[in-house]
Amino acid sequence: MTSGRGRVRQSPGGPGGRPGPGNGRPAQRRRPAAATGLTAPGALVVASGVTLVGGVLDRMLTGTLGAPFAVVFLATCAVVAAKTRMRDLAAAVIAPPLAFALTILALSLFFPSDNGEGFVVRTMLDMFTALTFKAGVLWSGTALAAAIALVRFRADREATRRRSAGGGPQAPGGPRRP
């Protein structure tokens, strides 16, 4: 680019507009590995998607929600709690009940019961029935996610405390003496 007097103007970041040494802008730091993982919306999408697929497959193969659905739901809860980033750990505990309810609602729409009721009443009855008979699965998945999230939270707090107190991670045997 040229300005009105024939001088060439450079972009704010230097040649190419990229930050880095020697161009007036500090280089951006990479995110630490702890900041990676599922975000809160990502945790809900993954939990809902996998739970829905497991529910549809179980319903198509067995005609009801049974043990395969429970296994898929519990595994999904564990994986979501383990892979959600630290600052979104609350979402790892909130996502399983929401995913369960969305799956039951979707299954009620895809595989309607034949009780002769209207759409709204039939859907509400299907939700009530599933929440009644699958409450153990729902509570177990939520408790599993909460336990994993709690363990991760405490481990992160302990690591933060050690870093701030000692200046970094220490060897398993403790500090070395000269």
C-alpha contacts under 8 A as a table, 3 or more apart, distances in Angstrom:
res1	aa1	res2	aa2	distance
1	M	8	V	5.59
1	M	9	R	5.53
1	M	10	Q	7.14
2	T	5	R	7.67
2	T	6	G	5.64
2	T	7	R	5.39
2	T	8	V	4.37
2	T	9	R	5.60
3	S	6	G	5.70
3	S	7	R	5.59
3	S	8	V	6.38
3	S	9	R	6.47
4	G	7	R	7.44
10	Q	13	G	7.86
10	Q	14	G	5.88
10	Q	15	P	6.44
11	S	14	G	5.45
11	S	15	P	6.64
11	S	16	G	7.19
11	S	17	G	5.53
12	P	17	G	6.25
12	P	24	G	7.85
13	G	16	G	7.12
13	G	17	G	4.02
13	G	18	R	5.23
13	G	19	P	5.50
13	G	23	N	6.00
13	G	24	G	6.56
13	G	25	R	5.94
14	G	17	G	5.14
14	G	18	R	6.58
14	G	19	P	7.51
14	G	23	N	4.78
14	G	24	G	7.00
15	P	18	R	7.00
15	P	23	N	7.54
19	P	23	N	6.86
19	P	24	G	7.75
19	P	25	R	5.22
19	P	26	P	5.93
19	P	27	A	4.98
19	P	28	Q	6.99
20	G	23	N	6.22
20	G	24	G	7.70
20	G	25	R	6.08
20	G	26	P	5.50
20	G	27	A	4.22
20	G	28	Q	7.64
21	P	24	G	7.26
21	P	25	R	7.20
21	P	26	P	6.53
21	P	27	A	6.62
22	G	25	R	7.76
31	R	35	A	6.38
31	R	36	T	7.79
32	P	35	A	5.72
32	P	36	T	7.53
33	A	36	T	5.62
34	A	37	G	7.83
34	A	85	R	6.92
34	A	86	M	7.06
35	A	85	R	5.94
35	A	86	M	6.94
35	A	87	R	7.90
36	T	85	R	5.87
37	G	83	K	5.47
37	G	84	T	5.16
37	G	85	R	4.66
38	L	41	P	7.89
38	L	42	G	5.29
38	L	43	A	5.56
38	L	80	V	7.71
38	L	83	K	5.95
38	L	84	T	4.31
38	L	85	R	5.59
39	T	42	G	4.89
39	T	43	A	5.99
39	T	84	T	6.18
39	T	85	R	6.27
39	T	88	D	6.17
40	A	43	A	5.17
40	A	44	L	6.49
40	A	84	T	7.41
40	A	88	D	5.51
40	A	89	L	7.87
40	A	91	A	5.16
40	A	92	A	7.39
41	P	44	L	5.15
41	P	45	V	6.18
41	P	91	A	8.00
42	G	45	V	5.05
42	G	46	V	6.03
43	A	46	V	5.26
43	A	47	A	5.97
43	A	80	V	5.96
43	A	84	T	6.46
43	A	91	A	6.82
43	A	92	A	6.44
43	A	95	A	6.53
44	L	47	A	5.16
44	L	48	S	5.87
44	L	91	A	7.48
44	L	92	A	7.95
44	L	95	A	4.94
44	L	96	P	7.65
44	L	98	L	7.61
44	L	99	A	6.79
45	V	48	S	5.18
45	V	49	G	5.82
46	V	49	G	5.16
46	V	50	V	6.02
46	V	80	V	7.40
47	A	50	V	5.57
47	A	51	T	5.94
47	A	76	T	6.00
47	A	77	C	6.93
47	A	80	V	6.66
47	A	95	A	6.54
47	A	96	P	6.40
47	A	99	A	5.74
48	S	51	T	5.22
48	S	52	L	5.87
48	S	95	A	7.84
48	S	96	P	7.76
48	S	98	L	7.54
48	S	99	A	4.20
48	S	100	F	7.20
48	S	102	L	6.92
48	S	103	T	6.83
49	G	52	L	5.16
49	G	53	V	6.21
49	G	99	A	7.87
50	V	53	V	5.15
50	V	54	G	6.13
50	V	72	V	7.65
50	V	73	F	7.89
50	V	76	T	6.84
51	T	54	G	5.06
51	T	55	G	6.01
51	T	69	F	7.62
51	T	72	V	6.55
51	T	73	F	5.57
51	T	76	T	7.00
51	T	99	A	6.65
51	T	100	F	7.01
51	T	103	T	6.56
52	L	55	G	5.00
52	L	56	V	6.04
52	L	99	A	7.80
52	L	102	L	7.87
52	L	103	T	4.97
52	L	106	A	7.72
53	V	56	V	5.19
53	V	57	L	6.10
54	G	57	L	5.24
54	G	58	D	6.05
54	G	68	P	7.42
54	G	69	F	5.54
54	G	72	V	5.91
54	G	73	F	7.52
55	G	58	D	5.13
55	G	59	R	5.96
55	G	65	L	6.64
55	G	69	F	5.44
55	G	103	T	6.89
55	G	107	L	7.39
56	V	59	R	5.10
56	V	60	M	6.01
56	V	107	L	6.88
57	L	60	M	5.13
57	L	61	L	6.03
58	D	61	L	5.20
58	D	62	T	5.72
58	D	63	G	7.09
58	D	64	T	6.73
58	D	65	L	5.97
58	D	66	G	7.03
58	D	68	P	6.20
58	D	69	F	5.94
59	R	62	T	5.48
59	R	63	G	4.55
59	R	64	T	4.80
59	R	65	L	5.74
60	M	63	G	5.62
60	M	64	T	7.85
62	T	65	L	7.51
62	T	66	G	7.74
65	L	68	P	7.63
65	L	69	F	5.91
65	L	70	A	7.92
66	G	69	F	5.64
66	G	70	A	6.52
67	A	70	A	4.95
67	A	71	V	6.15
68	P	71	V	5.17
68	P	72	V	6.21
69	F	72	V	5.15
69	F	73	F	6.01
70	A	73	F	5.09
70	A	74	L	6.08
70	A	137	V	6.00
71	V	74	L	5.25
71	V	75	A	6.06
72	V	75	A	5.19
72	V	76	T	6.00
73	F	76	T	5.09
73	F	77	C	6.19
73	F	100	F	7.93
73	F	137	V	7.81
73	F	141	G	6.77
74	L	77	C	5.09
74	L	78	A	6.31
74	L	137	V	7.58
74	L	140	S	7.35
74	L	141	G	4.95
74	L	144	L	7.57
75	A	78	A	5.15
75	A	79	V	6.17
76	T	79	V	5.17
76	T	80	V	5.98
77	C	80	V	5.30
77	C	81	A	6.11
77	C	92	A	7.74
77	C	96	P	6.00
77	C	141	G	5.66
77	C	142	T	7.04
77	C	144	L	6.90
77	C	145	A	5.40
78	A	81	A	5.23
78	A	82	A	6.12
78	A	141	G	7.67
78	A	144	L	6.42
78	A	145	A	5.54
78	A	148	I	7.10
79	V	82	A	5.03
79	V	83	K	5.99
80	V	83	K	5.22
80	V	84	T	5.86
80	V	92	A	6.05
80	V	145	A	7.59
81	A	84	T	5.64
81	A	89	L	7.21
81	A	92	A	4.82
81	A	93	V	7.13
81	A	145	A	5.18
81	A	146	A	7.56
81	A	148	I	6.02
81	A	149	A	5.72
82	A	148	I	6.59
82	A	149	A	7.12
82	A	152	R	7.83
84	T	88	D	6.42
84	T	89	L	6.13
84	T	91	A	7.89
84	T	92	A	6.35
85	R	88	D	5.53
85	R	89	L	6.40
86	M	89	L	5.32
86	M	152	R	7.84
86	M	153	F	7.21
87	R	90	A	7.99
88	D	91	A	5.55
88	D	92	A	7.16
89	L	92	A	5.15
89	L	93	V	7.09
89	L	149	A	6.10
89	L	153	F	7.84
90	A	93	V	5.42
90	A	94	I	6.37
90	A	149	A	7.82
91	A	94	I	4.86
91	A	95	A	5.65
92	A	95	A	5.53
92	A	96	P	7.30
92	A	145	A	6.40
92	A	146	A	7.47
92	A	149	A	7.01
93	V	96	P	6.43
93	V	142	T	6.16
93	V	145	A	5.51
93	V	146	A	5.33
93	V	149	A	7.35
94	I	97	P	6.28
94	I	98	L	6.76
94	I	142	T	7.84
95	A	98	L	5.22
95	A	99	A	5.93
96	P	99	A	5.04
96	P	100	F	6.04
96	P	138	L	7.68
96	P	141	G	6.73
96	P	142	T	5.91
96	P	145	A	7.75
97	P	100	F	5.00
97	P	101	A	6.15
97	P	138	L	6.54
97	P	142	T	6.71
98	L	101	A	5.16
98	L	102	L	6.07
99	A	102	L	5.12
99	A	103	T	6.00
100	F	103	T	5.15
100	F	104	I	6.22
100	F	138	L	7.03
101	A	104	I	5.16
101	A	105	L	6.12
101	A	127	M	7.72
102	L	105	L	5.04
102	L	106	A	6.05
103	T	106	A	5.07
103	T	107	L	6.01
104	I	107	L	5.10
104	I	108	S	6.06
104	I	126	D	7.70
104	I	127	M	6.21
104	I	130	A	6.93
105	L	108	S	5.07
105	L	109	L	6.40
105	L	123	T	7.16
105	L	126	D	7.93
105	L	127	M	6.53
106	A	109	L	5.07
106	A	110	F	6.13
107	L	110	F	5.00
107	L	111	F	5.49
107	L	112	P	7.45
108	S	111	F	5.35
108	S	112	P	5.03
108	S	113	S	7.25
108	S	123	T	5.87
108	S	126	D	6.15
108	S	127	M	7.48
109	L	112	P	5.65
109	L	123	T	7.27
112	P	122	R	7.56
112	P	123	T	7.70
113	S	122	R	7.04
113	S	126	D	7.32
114	D	117	E	7.84
115	N	122	R	7.16
116	G	122	R	7.93
117	E	121	V	6.06
117	E	122	R	5.45
118	G	121	V	5.50
118	G	122	R	5.83
119	F	122	R	5.20
119	F	123	T	6.05
120	V	123	T	5.19
120	V	124	M	6.14
121	V	124	M	5.13
121	V	125	L	6.07
122	R	125	L	5.12
122	R	126	D	6.14
123	T	126	D	5.10
123	T	127	M	6.19
124	M	127	M	5.08
124	M	128	F	6.08
125	L	128	F	5.03
125	L	129	T	5.98
126	D	129	T	5.14
126	D	130	A	6.09
127	M	130	A	5.24
127	M	131	L	6.04
128	F	131	L	5.19
128	F	132	T	5.99
129	T	132	T	5.06
129	T	133	F	6.11
130	A	133	F	5.34
130	A	134	K	5.53
130	A	135	A	7.69
131	L	134	K	5.36
131	L	135	A	5.34
131	L	138	L	8.00
132	T	135	A	5.59
133	F	136	G	7.68
134	K	137	V	5.34
134	K	138	L	6.38
135	A	138	L	4.98
135	A	139	W	6.02
136	G	139	W	5.19
136	G	140	S	5.89
137	V	140	S	5.11
137	V	141	G	6.06
138	L	141	G	5.34
138	L	142	T	6.21
139	W	142	T	5.16
139	W	143	A	5.95
140	S	143	A	5.11
140	S	144	L	5.98
141	G	144	L	5.07
141	G	145	A	6.17
142	T	145	A	5.15
142	T	146	A	6.10
143	A	146	A	4.98
143	A	147	A	6.04
144	L	147	A	5.16
144	L	148	I	6.26
145	A	148	I	5.25
145	A	149	A	6.06
146	A	149	A	5.04
146	A	150	L	5.99
147	A	150	L	5.08
147	A	151	V	6.21
148	I	151	V	5.18
148	I	152	R	6.19
149	A	152	R	5.12
149	A	153	F	6.01
150	L	153	F	4.99
150	L	154	R	6.14
151	V	154	R	5.27
151	V	155	A	6.11
152	R	155	A	5.12
152	R	156	D	6.08
153	F	156	D	5.16
153	F	157	R	6.22
154	R	157	R	5.04
154	R	158	E	6.08
155	A	158	E	5.09
155	A	159	A	6.13
156	D	159	A	5.10
156	D	160	T	6.11
157	R	160	T	5.04
157	R	161	R	6.07
158	E	161	R	5.03
158	E	162	R	6.15
159	A	162	R	5.12
159	A	163	R	6.12
159	A	169	P	7.74
160	T	163	R	5.13
160	T	164	S	6.17
161	R	164	S	5.26
161	R	165	A	6.04
162	R	165	A	5.12
162	R	166	G	5.65
162	R	167	G	7.32
162	R	168	G	6.75
162	R	169	P	6.85
163	R	166	G	5.47
163	R	167	G	4.88
163	R	168	G	4.43
163	R	169	P	6.25
164	S	167	G	5.70
164	S	168	G	7.41
166	G	169	P	7.53
170	Q	174	G	6.17
170	Q	175	P	6.36
171	A	174	G	5.48
171	A	175	P	6.69
